[in-house]
Amino acid sequence: MSDLRRMSGLDALLFSMELPEQPMQSMTMAILRPAQDDEQRPIRISLDDVRRHVACRLDALPAFRLCIKQVPLGLHHPVFVEAADFDLDQHLSHATLSAPGGPAELNQLYAALAQRCLDRRRPLWHLTLVDGLEGGRQALVLEVHHCLMDGAAGLILFSNLFSNDAAQRSGPAAGWHPESAPGRWRLIVDAIADHRRGLGRLPVLIRKTSRGLATSRKADARATIAVPRAGADAPPCSLNLGFTPERRFARAILPLADIELVKDVAGVAMNDVVLCVIAGALRDYLAGRHDLPGRSLIANVPVGMKASADSSRAVGNYITRLTTSLATNVANPWVRLLTISAVTRESKRRLVRRGRKVATEWLDLIPPAVFSAAVRRNSQRRRSHPDYLDTNVTISTIRGPVRPWSFGSAVVEEMYLSAPPNSGVGVTFVVWDYAGRLLVGILSFADSVDTPDELASGLSHSLSELVTIARCRQGESATSASGFTPCARPVTDQSAAVERVLATRFATAGSRRHSADFLVDGMYQQSDQGG
């Protein structure tokens, strides 16, 4: 038997985080436009078509064949093994929406699937073909446990699954010969040997961690922009309840051209604009419920890492994270955008100084029994102390395909992704550009966000505010030589004095002030007064 394929520490952590009320699968909704026959009637895909399509691509979908085998006594991280008794039919199902088969019915089905855990006795994925959509369309809902892949690996999976490339049609499981599963003693012996190797790497890891922390502390002391601290600076609010297995789902489409306009005029990154659009929607949502915290919401933003020069990685998680302010205590949309951009840039710098891979390298050395105990303790502590939070919201951004994908004879018109809310983060946003449009998937605990459709519509309103300001600034810039101002500055726009403060990177306030607040205290008051 070859060497065991052990989960990384991050994979094992994501596996351990699953609780009955906290499923940990990432999900995808693909909306299909069926092809038409000579009489313009839709040629719908059947479950048999789905079965044949997937079967012919199993060689290119290694995650679909992997089971998880845990090490006895929790001595080490579980291992991936090929499922010797793999049965494709166990991973495929069919559903029909109730009338009228609109977005509400499809979102409700999606949320119902998100609230159930995948069967750990089998490879951790499931694919549901959905009929009954209005307009003769169909949908596919794909669930894959987060321990199997991150966004980068997911893109590889999507490109192989949603493709009619002849290279993928190699016949059912051609050349696939699963190995026999390792026995109890093999797992124990290999775990002990792996830990011995880990102890050998420990001195180097300690030195690398110490150097990174020392470098970061010196740079942080000189920095004029404060970065919010995970586990310390997130203000409690209704977004972070998350104690029910019931889920809610909503989706939105945003014009990519509008995002790019704001990006260009403001001179910020596209991700900054996305964060600001979501921040505006969250601010309005919470304010409408009289639940907007005085301090800014804190976002957890996953950051990808290249995996050992492997550009075609299809299994595993190679991500770290940064935390940033969403500046939700800033009423002015434009100042909010500039604040988010400045804090996010500084957060990225700190991540680089401390080492992107350091945290994941430490996770590799921690036994899963510690993970499991920490997950249970965290859940219990949050129930008794609602203010015990890591961050408020998770926001993932992914680069998608330029042209739409296909599934058999059908075109994938739209595709929405979602990440599992967990550990007090009651709502997650996954944003990606698909075939020229920005598509947003919003998944939440029902007790955190009961009506995510309000957030979805709020995204459009938040973006429109930024676009209005951007167009006005664009017009002012184009006519500044003549001294003519074509449109008045929006009432939400901030004074030049505030922008000068932003441009000088926010002069440092008191050394012990709340790190998520001091950037915007004065601006928040001024903008709320009409500034």
N, C-alpha and C positions, 0 to 999 in steps of 0.2 A: 504494500500500500504506500502511496506517496505521502509526503508531509501533509499534516492536517492544515486546512485552510481556516485559520482562526479569525474570528471577528476582531476588528480593531476595538480599542477602548471606547471610542465614540459610538460605533455600531452597537456594542454591548450596552452602553448607557441608554441608547434609544430603545433597545429591546426591553431593558429593565423598567423603563418609564411607563410601560403599559399597565393600566389598571382596569378593572371592570367598567368604571365610568370614564376611562381615559384611553380609548383606542389610539394606536399610534401609526395608522396607515396614512400615507399620502395618497391623494386621489386626483383623478383626471376625468373631466367630462368632455367627450368629443361629440359634437352635433354633426350628423351626417346628412348630406343632400344626396339622395339616391339618384343613380343614373335613370334615364328614361328609355323606354323601348320605342319602336317605330311609330307607335300611336300616342306617344307622349305620356305614357303611363309610367309611374315610378317602379323601378326594379328594386324592391326591398331586399335587404340582406336578411338571411335566415340564420338561426343559431348553428345550423350545419355549415353555412358559409363561414361563420366566425371560427368554428372548430377547425375547418380545413386551413383557413388563413393563418391561424396561430400555429397549428401543427407543422406547417411548412417553414416556420421561422424559429423553431425551438433552438436550433443551433446558434442563432444570433440573439437569443434571449436567455442567457445563462441564469439570470435571477429567477426566472420562472421555474427552474428545475431544482432550486436549492432548498433543502430543509435545514432547520436549526436543531443541533444536538447539544444539549447542555452538559457541562462537565460535572461529574458527581461532587457533591458537597460545595458547589460553587467555588471550586478552587481556582478557576480561571474563566476567561471569556468563552462563550459557546463557540462551536465550530460550524462552518457550512459544510453540508454533505449533499451529494446528489441523491435525489429521491428515487430509490430503486423501484418502488411501486407506483411511480408517477401515473396519475390518471387525469387526463386533461378535462374530462367531463366534470370532475369535482370542482373545477375552477371557473366553470361557465354557467351562466344562468340567464333567464329571460324574464322581463317584466313589461307590463303594459300600463301606461298612465291612464288614470281616470279622466273623463272629459272635463274641460275641453282640451287637455293636453298642452297647456301653455307653460310659460316659464315658471309659474308658481307650482304647478304639479310636478314638473321635472326637478325643481329645486328641493321640493319636499321629499321626493324619492331619494335624491342624492344625500340629503341630511340623514334620512333613515338608515342608509347604508353606512354612513360615517359613524354612527353610534354603536355599531357592533364590532367586536374584535374578530380578527381573522383567526381561522383554526390553526393552532400551532402544531398540530400533528402533520400538517401538509406544508408545501411551499406557500409562503405568505403573500399570496396575491389572489385576486378574483376579478373577473370581467363579466359585466352584465350588459346584455343587449336590451335596449329599451324601445318599445313601439308605442304608438298612440300619440306621437307629437303632432301638433297642428301643422298643417301645410305638407303632410305626407313625409316629414322627416323622421329620422331615427336618431338614437344616441347610444354611445358606449360609455359606460362608467368603469374605469379601471382603478382598482385598489391595490397598492403595493406597500408593504410595511416599510416604515422609514429606516429601519435598521439595514435594509437591503440596498438603499441607494439615496443619494442626494440629488439636487437638481441637475448637476452635470451628467451624472450617470443616467438620470431619467431621460435626458435629451437623447442619449444614445439609444435607450430602449424605445422611445417614441419614433425615432427615425427608422428603426428596424421594424417596428410593429405597424406603423402607419405609412407603409411604402409598398409599392407594387414592383419594386426593382427585381429583375429576374435573378439577381444574385442571392436574394433572400429565399427564392422558391427552390430550395434544394431537396425537398421531399421531407416527409415526417421524420424528425429527429435523426437525420442522416449523420452517421459517424458518432453518435452519442452513446457512450457505454458507461453508465454510472458505476462507481466503485462501491464495494460493500462498506457499510457503516462501521466506524471504529467501535470497538468494545469498551467496556467500563475501564479496564486496566490500561488500555492504550490511551484513553483520554486522561487518566490520572498521571501516568508516567510522562506523557507529553506536556501536560500542564506544569509539572514540577520542573522539567527541563527548560521550558519556556521562561519560567520565573527566574531560574538561575541565569539565563542569558539577559533577562531584564535587569537583574541586580548588577550585572557587569556594565550595563549602560548607565546605571544610576549616577555614578560620579560625574560623567560628562553632562548629563541632564541637569544635575544640581548646579554645576558651574555655569552652564548656559542660562539657566533660570536666574541665577544670582546676577550675572552680568546684565541681562536684560532688565531686571528690576532696578539695578543701580543706575543704568543709563536712563531708564524711563523716569526715575525719581528726579534726577538732575534736570532733565528736559521739562518735566511737568512743573517744576518749581519756577522755571523761566517762562512758561506758557502764559499767555494772556487770555486764553479761552479755556473754560472749565468743561470737563466731560462728565456726564452723569455716571454714577457708579451703580452697577447692577447689584441688586440686593440691599441698596441703601437709599436710593433717591427716587424710587418709583412711588408716586402718591396713590393711596388706595382709592378705588372708585368701583362702580358697578361692573366695569369691564372685567374685573378680576375675581368674580365670584367662582364660577367654574366647578360646581359640585354636583351637577346632574349629568347622567349619560345622554340626555336628549340634546340634539344638535339642531342648528339652523344654518342655512346656506343661502347666499345671494351672489349675483354676478353683475358685472358692469363692463361696458365698452367705452373707452375714452379715445378721442382722436389723437393719433400719434403726432400729427402736425402741430396741434396746439401745445403739446408737451415740449416739442422741439422749439417752438416759438418762444415760450417762456424761458427755456434753457438758454437760448441764444441771447435774448435781451438781458437776462439777469447775469449771464456769465457764470453759470453754475453747472453742475453735472446733471444729467437726466435723472439719475436716481434721487438727487436732491429735490427735484420738482415732484417726483412721485411721492416721496416722503411728505412733502408739504401739502399735496393734494389730499392725501389720507389724513394728515393732521387737521386740515380744515374740516373734513367730514366728521372726524371724531369730536372736534371741538363743538360743532353745531349739534351733534347728536347728544352729547353729554349736557350741554347748556340747555337744550330743550327739556331735559329731565332734571334740571337744577342739581346736576351732579358733576359739574366741571370743576376739577381740583384747582386750587390756587397755584400749585406748582405744575410745571410742565409734565405731560405724559412722557414716559421713557420707552423707546423702541429697541427691540432686539432685532438686529439685522444680520442674517447669516452671510458669511463671506466665504467664497470658494477658494480652495488651494489646489494647485496642480499636483496630481498624483504621480510622483516618481517618473516623470517624462512619458506617462501613458496617456495619450490624447483620446484613446477609445475605451476608457474604463467604463464598464457596464455594471459593476457591483461595488457597493461600499460607499461610505461617507467620508469625504475629504473637505470638511468645512470647519471654520471657526466662526466667531461672531464678534461684532462690535456693538456697543450701545451708544445711542445718540438721543438728543433732545428732539421732541417734536414741536417744541415752542408753542404748545397749545394755550399758554398763558399770554400769548401775544395776539392782540385783536387784529392787527394789521397784517393782511396776507403777504404783502411783499417783504416786510421786515421779518415775518415768520420764515419765509423762504431763505432769506440771507442768513438768518440765525441758524437754521437747520444746516445749511451748507457749511457755515464756519465750524460748527460743533462737530459735524460728521468728518470734515477734513482733519480736524485735530484728533478725533477718535481713531481714524485710520493711521495717523502718524504714531500714536501710542501703541497701537496693535503691532505695527512694524517694529518699533523699538523693543517691545517686550518679546517679540518672536511669535509669528503666526502659528507655528506648530507646537509650541511649548505645552500648551494646555492639553492638546490631544496626545502628546507623548507621555504626559503624566497619566492620562486616562488609561493608556495601554498597560500600566503597571498596577492598576487598582483592581482587585478581584470583584466580580459581579455581586458577590454577597454584600459588599459595602454599598454598591449602587442601589440594590434592592432595599436595603435598610434605610438609606438616605431618602429614597423616593417615598417610602411609607411614612417616615418621620416628617418629611416636608408636607405631605398631604394632611397629616394630623395637626401639624402646627398651624397651617393656614386656616383650618376650621376653627381653631380657638383664638387665632390672632390674624384677623383679616388684613391687617396692615403689613403682614409679613409677605413681601413681594420681591420677585427678582426684577421683572420689567412689566410694563403694562400691555404691550402688544408686540407681535412678531410680524415683520414685513419682509418678504422675500421678493427679489427681482431677478428675472431670468431672461436671457436673450433667446428668442425663438426663431423659427424658420422664416425666410423671406417669402416663400411661396407656400400655399396651403398643402397639407398632406392629404393622403387618401387612404381608404380602407376598402380593399376589393374594388368594386365598381363605383363606390360612393366617394364623394369629396368631403373632407373634414372642413366644414364651413367655419366653425368656431371650436376652440378648445380652451377649457378653463382648468386651472390647477388649484389645489388647496393643500395646506399643510395642517397637521393635527394640532389643535389648541391643547395646551398642557401646562401643568405646574403653575397654575395661577394666571397664566396668560390666556384670557378667556376668548380672544378673537385673533385670527391670523388672516393676513392678506398675502396673496401670491399674485404678482403682477408680471406679465410678460408680453412682449410684442409678437403677435402671431399674424403673419401675412399682411403687415402694414397697419394693424390696429393694436391698441393696448388693451388687453383683456385682463380683468381682475376677478379673482375668486375670493370670497369672504366666507370663512367657516368659523362658527362660534359655538360655545356652550349656550344652551337656551336660557340659562339664568344669568349669563353675562350680557348677551345681546339677543334679545328675543325677536327683534325686527331688523335683521341686517339689510333688508331692502331699503330702509331709511339711510343706512350708511352708503349703499350703492348709489342711490340718487344724490346723496350728499357729495359724492365724489365729483359728479358733473358740475354741481354748483360751486364747489371749491375750485375746480379748474377754471371755470368761467370767470371767477373773480381775478385769478392770476392773469388770464388771457386779456381781460379788459385793461388791467394795469400795464401789461406788456405792450399792447397795441398803442396805448396812449404814450408810453415812453418812447416807443419806436417812432411815432409821429413827431414827438417833441425833438427827438434827435435829428430827424430828417429836415426839420424846419428851423433848427436853432440858429442857423446863419442869418435868417431873415428876421429873427426875433419874434416871429408869429407862432403862437401856441394854438394848434388846431383843436384841442379838446382840453377841458379843464382837468386838473389832476383829480383822480377819484377821491371821494371823501375818505376812503379807507387808506389812502396812501399816506406815508409818513413824511414828516418834515425833513428838510435837508440836514438839520442838526443831528437827527437820529441816524441818518444814513452815514454821516461822518463818523459817528460812534462805531457803527458797524464796520466801516472801512478801516478804522484803526484797530480792529480786532478786540474791541471791548476792553477798555482799561480795567485792570484787575481790581476787584473789590476786596473786602475784608477776607483774611486768609481762611477763616472758619465758616464763612457763609455757605449756604446750601449750594452745592456745585451745579445743580440743575437750574438755579434761579437767578444767580447774580448777573447773568448776561442780559436779562430782559426786565429786571424790576422796574427801572425808570421808563423803559419803552412801553411796557404793559400799561402803566398808569397813564402815560401820555396818550397812547393810541385809544384807550378806553374813554378818554375825555374828548376825543375828537381831533386831537393833535393837529 
